[in-house]
Amino acid sequence: MDCYAIPIADAIAPDGPVLTHGQMFTKLHFMAFPAMDPDPNKAADAPAILMNNEFNGFTGSGKLYLYKITWAGAKASISEAQTIPLSKTYDTSRPECEQPASAPSLRASSAVRSESMVVHGGSVFGCHSAKLKPNSHLGIVWYEVRIKDGVLLQEGFVDDPKCDYLYPSLALDRAGNLGIGCSRVSRTEFPSVYVMMRAATDPAGTMRPPVVVVAGTTSYRWGSDKPAWCHYTSTCSDPSDPDLIWTCQPYSASKVDKEWCTDWVAFKLSAATTKPASGPASQPAATVEK
């Protein structure tokens, strides 16, 4: 995989992007993904980050690869890939996810790639779908890596024995609370939109309960036995309200082949406490704002 780097000043030049100082870095690990850094006060010498999970022919994911791009004037340079072991090797074989009413399964092969990276507070956060075992359901692996030395600070896994979580993306609010948006599907649940959060003060590697935002009403079909599910997912913090996180996710509410629906939702950490059917009150979940 190749990466093209361009100075920010050239990218936002008044008369349009200037490509004179662009540089190409070649043969990076497959799907090395650029991390979004929304800090307006980022130091001029702070590196730009690319990171991805181990992804090679759907064989598994037990490592992360971290690259740093730095600038000396208009000249960029890139570090060697730093290998960061995860605590487990997750299965990333081609996922086939069941739907209700004997509908054809969803194919979500690219969900196992890391396609959401965010820099916050000296760390880079990322996530992707994976399974603990080849015959289990897809969950969400998420992780925090300290940029200066590549130390894995925390790693979490969200899953459910009865459903699959697809195409997660994440963002953090100004307090460092982490939010994830994704879609979810099972034998009893049509493809639906979900969000979940963790507070910066929660125990490392933990996530609060998922919240359904939009419940799907139909199975998704693509006119074949192995329909590919939409893989458009994006989550970001709100620049006008740094306590708010937005996500864009697909869900199914159409009986037309090849057609899915898309929902934008804003959410933030809730002050309310949810109570399970039995046992003590759980941690607050996410509150859907819009």
C-alpha positions as CSV (number, residue, x, y, z in Angstrom):
1,M,0.0,0.0,0.0
2,D,1.2,3.5,-0.8
3,C,0.8,6.8,1.1
4,Y,0.9,10.3,-0.3
5,A,1.9,13.0,2.1
6,I,1.3,16.8,1.6
7,P,2.0,19.7,3.9
8,I,-1.2,21.1,5.5
9,A,-0.3,24.6,4.3
10,D,-0.2,23.3,0.7
11,A,-3.4,21.3,1.1
12,I,-5.4,24.4,2.2
13,A,-3.6,27.0,0.0
14,P,-6.0,29.9,-1.0
15,D,-5.8,29.1,-4.7
16,G,-6.2,25.4,-4.3
17,P,-4.0,22.5,-3.2
18,V,-0.3,22.8,-4.2
19,L,1.2,19.4,-5.0
20,T,4.8,20.5,-5.4
21,H,5.9,19.2,-2.0
22,G,3.9,16.0,-2.1
23,Q,5.8,12.8,-1.3
24,M,5.0,9.2,-1.9
25,F,5.8,6.5,0.6
26,T,5.5,3.0,-0.9
27,K,5.0,-0.6,0.3
28,L,3.4,0.1,3.6
29,H,1.4,-2.6,5.5
30,F,-1.9,-3.2,3.8
31,M,-4.7,-0.8,4.9
32,A,-2.4,1.5,6.9
33,F,-5.0,4.1,7.9
34,P,-4.4,7.8,8.6
35,A,-5.4,8.9,12.1
36,M,-7.6,12.0,12.4
37,D,-6.2,14.5,14.8
38,P,-8.8,17.3,15.6
39,D,-6.5,19.2,18.0
40,P,-6.3,22.8,16.7
41,N,-3.3,23.4,19.0
42,K,-1.3,20.4,17.7
43,A,2.4,21.2,17.8
44,A,4.0,21.8,14.4
45,D,6.6,19.0,15.0
46,A,4.0,16.5,16.2
47,P,3.9,13.4,13.9
48,A,1.0,12.4,11.6
49,I,0.0,8.8,12.5
50,L,-0.9,5.9,10.4
51,M,-2.0,2.6,12.0
52,N,-3.7,-0.6,11.0
53,N,-4.3,-4.1,12.3
54,E,-2.6,-7.2,11.0
55,F,-4.6,-8.1,7.9
56,N,-3.3,-10.6,5.4
57,G,-5.7,-12.8,3.5
58,F,-8.2,-13.0,6.4
59,T,-5.7,-15.0,8.4
60,G,-6.1,-13.3,11.8
61,S,-5.3,-10.1,13.7
62,G,-2.8,-10.3,16.6
63,K,-0.7,-7.2,15.9
64,L,-1.0,-3.5,15.1
65,Y,1.4,-1.5,12.9
66,L,2.2,2.1,13.7
67,Y,3.9,4.6,11.3
68,K,4.9,8.2,12.1
69,I,5.3,10.9,9.4
70,T,7.3,13.9,10.4
71,W,8.2,17.1,8.6
72,A,11.4,19.2,8.2
73,G,10.1,22.2,6.4
74,A,8.3,20.9,3.4
75,K,10.1,17.6,3.4
76,A,8.4,14.6,4.9
77,S,9.9,11.4,6.3
78,I,8.3,8.2,7.5
79,S,9.3,5.9,10.3
80,E,9.7,2.1,10.0
81,A,6.5,0.3,11.0
82,Q,6.5,-0.4,14.7
83,T,4.9,-3.7,15.5
84,I,2.5,-3.6,18.5
85,P,1.3,-7.0,19.8
86,L,-2.3,-7.3,20.9
87,S,-3.2,-9.5,23.9
88,K,-5.1,-12.0,21.7
89,T,-5.1,-13.2,18.1
90,Y,-8.5,-12.4,16.8
91,D,-10.1,-14.3,13.9
92,T,-10.7,-12.2,10.8
93,S,-11.9,-14.9,8.4
94,R,-14.6,-13.8,6.0
95,P,-17.6,-13.0,8.1
96,E,-21.1,-14.3,7.1
97,C,-23.7,-12.7,9.4
98,E,-27.2,-14.2,9.8
99,Q,-30.4,-12.2,9.3
100,P,-34.0,-12.9,10.4
101,A,-36.6,-14.7,8.4
102,S,-34.2,-17.0,6.5
103,A,-32.9,-14.1,4.6
104,P,-29.5,-14.6,2.9
105,S,-26.5,-13.9,5.2
106,L,-24.7,-10.6,5.1
107,R,-21.1,-10.6,3.8
108,A,-19.0,-8.0,5.6
109,S,-15.5,-8.9,4.7
110,S,-13.9,-5.4,5.0
111,A,-15.3,-5.0,8.5
112,V,-12.3,-6.7,9.9
113,R,-9.9,-4.0,8.7
114,S,-9.1,-1.0,10.8
115,E,-10.8,1.9,9.1
116,S,-11.1,4.3,12.0
117,M,-8.1,5.9,13.7
118,V,-8.2,9.0,16.0
119,V,-5.5,10.8,17.9
120,H,-6.3,12.2,21.4
121,G,-4.1,13.1,24.3
122,G,-0.9,11.6,23.0
123,S,-2.5,8.3,22.0
124,V,-4.0,6.9,18.9
125,F,-7.3,4.9,19.2
126,G,-8.6,2.4,16.6
127,C,-11.1,-0.4,16.2
128,H,-12.3,-3.1,13.8
129,S,-14.6,-6.1,13.8
130,A,-13.3,-9.6,14.6
131,K,-14.2,-12.9,16.2
132,L,-12.6,-14.7,19.2
133,K,-13.1,-18.0,17.4
134,P,-13.9,-19.0,13.7
135,N,-17.4,-20.1,14.6
136,S,-18.3,-17.2,16.9
137,H,-20.1,-13.9,16.1
138,L,-18.3,-10.7,15.1
139,G,-17.5,-8.3,17.9
140,I,-15.6,-5.1,18.0
141,V,-11.9,-4.9,19.0
142,W,-10.8,-1.4,20.1
143,Y,-7.4,-0.3,21.4
144,E,-5.3,2.7,22.6
145,V,-1.6,3.0,21.7
146,R,0.7,5.7,23.2
147,I,2.3,7.5,20.3
148,K,5.7,8.4,21.7
149,D,6.8,4.8,22.3
150,G,4.1,2.5,20.8
151,V,3.0,1.0,24.1
152,L,-0.5,-0.6,24.1
153,L,-2.3,1.1,26.9
154,Q,-5.6,-0.7,26.7
155,E,-7.5,-3.1,24.5
156,G,-11.2,-4.0,24.7
157,F,-13.6,-6.4,23.0
158,V,-17.3,-6.0,22.6
159,D,-19.3,-9.0,21.5
160,D,-22.6,-10.9,22.0
161,P,-23.2,-14.6,21.7
162,K,-26.3,-14.0,19.6
163,C,-25.5,-11.1,17.2
164,D,-22.8,-9.6,15.0
165,Y,-21.3,-6.1,15.2
166,L,-20.3,-4.6,11.9
167,Y,-18.2,-1.7,10.6
168,P,-17.4,0.1,13.8
169,S,-15.9,3.6,13.9
170,L,-14.9,5.7,16.9
171,A,-14.3,9.2,18.2
172,L,-13.5,10.9,21.5
173,D,-15.0,14.0,23.1
174,R,-12.9,16.7,24.8
175,A,-12.8,14.8,28.1
176,G,-11.5,11.7,26.5
177,N,-14.8,9.7,26.6
178,L,-14.8,7.3,23.7
179,G,-17.8,6.7,21.5
180,I,-18.3,3.9,18.9
181,G,-20.9,3.8,16.2
182,C,-21.7,0.5,14.3
183,S,-24.4,-1.6,12.8
184,R,-25.7,-4.9,14.4
185,V,-27.6,-7.9,13.0
186,S,-28.8,-11.3,14.2
187,R,-31.3,-14.1,13.6
188,T,-33.9,-12.0,15.4
189,E,-32.7,-8.4,14.6
190,F,-32.6,-6.7,11.2
191,P,-29.5,-4.6,10.5
192,S,-29.7,-1.7,12.9
193,V,-27.7,1.2,14.1
194,Y,-26.1,1.1,17.6
195,V,-23.8,3.4,19.6
196,M,-21.8,2.7,22.8
197,M,-19.4,4.7,25.0
198,R,-16.9,4.5,27.7
199,A,-15.8,7.2,30.1
200,A,-12.2,8.2,30.3
201,T,-12.3,7.2,34.0
202,D,-13.8,3.7,33.4
203,P,-11.5,0.7,34.0
204,A,-9.2,0.1,31.1
205,G,-10.6,-2.1,28.3
206,T,-14.2,-1.7,29.4
207,M,-17.2,-0.4,27.4
208,R,-20.7,0.6,28.6
209,P,-23.9,-1.0,27.3
210,P,-24.7,-0.6,23.6
211,V,-27.7,1.6,22.7
212,V,-30.0,1.0,19.7
213,V,-30.5,4.2,17.7
214,V,-32.5,3.0,14.7
215,A,-33.9,-0.5,14.5
216,G,-33.9,-2.1,11.1
217,T,-37.3,-3.2,9.7
218,T,-36.3,-5.5,6.8
219,S,-33.5,-7.9,5.8
220,Y,-31.0,-6.6,3.4
221,R,-30.9,-8.3,0.0
222,W,-28.6,-7.9,-3.0
223,G,-30.3,-10.3,-5.3
224,S,-27.8,-13.1,-4.6
225,D,-27.0,-15.8,-2.0
226,K,-24.1,-13.7,-0.5
227,P,-25.1,-10.1,-0.4
228,A,-22.4,-7.6,0.6
229,W,-23.5,-5.2,3.4
230,C,-22.8,-1.5,3.2
231,H,-19.4,-0.6,4.8
232,Y,-19.8,3.2,5.1
233,T,-19.1,4.2,8.7
234,S,-17.9,7.4,10.2
235,T,-17.7,8.8,13.7
236,C,-16.4,12.2,14.8
237,S,-16.5,14.8,17.5
238,D,-18.6,18.0,17.1
239,P,-16.3,21.0,16.7
240,S,-19.0,23.4,18.0
241,D,-19.9,21.2,21.0
242,P,-16.8,19.1,22.1
243,D,-19.0,17.0,24.4
244,L,-21.0,15.7,21.5
245,I,-20.1,12.8,19.1
246,W,-21.7,12.2,15.7
247,T,-21.8,8.9,13.8
248,C,-23.1,7.9,10.4
249,Q,-24.2,4.3,10.0
250,P,-26.3,2.1,7.7
251,Y,-29.4,0.1,8.6
252,S,-32.0,-1.8,6.6
253,A,-35.5,-0.5,6.1
254,S,-36.1,-1.1,2.4
255,K,-37.5,-4.1,0.5
256,V,-35.6,-3.1,-2.7
257,D,-32.6,-5.2,-3.5
258,K,-29.2,-3.5,-3.1
259,E,-30.8,-0.6,-1.1
260,W,-29.9,0.3,2.5
261,C,-30.7,3.3,4.6
262,T,-28.3,5.7,6.4
263,D,-28.7,7.5,9.7
264,W,-26.8,10.4,11.3
265,V,-27.0,10.5,15.1
266,A,-25.4,12.7,17.8
267,F,-24.8,11.1,21.2
268,K,-22.9,11.7,24.4
269,L,-22.1,10.1,27.7
270,S,-25.3,9.9,29.8
271,A,-25.8,10.9,33.3
272,A,-28.7,8.5,33.7
273,T,-28.1,5.0,35.1
274,T,-29.6,1.9,33.3
275,K,-30.8,-1.0,35.4
276,P,-30.7,-4.6,34.1
277,A,-33.5,-7.0,34.7
278,S,-31.6,-8.3,37.8
279,G,-28.6,-7.4,39.8
280,P,-27.2,-3.9,40.6
281,A,-27.5,-0.9,38.4
282,S,-25.0,-0.8,35.6
283,Q,-22.9,2.1,34.4
284,P,-24.6,4.9,32.4
285,A,-24.8,4.2,28.7
286,A,-24.9,6.7,25.8
287,T,-27.6,9.3,25.4
288,V,-28.9,9.9,21.9
289,E,-29.3,13.6,21.2
290,K,-30.6,13.7,17.7
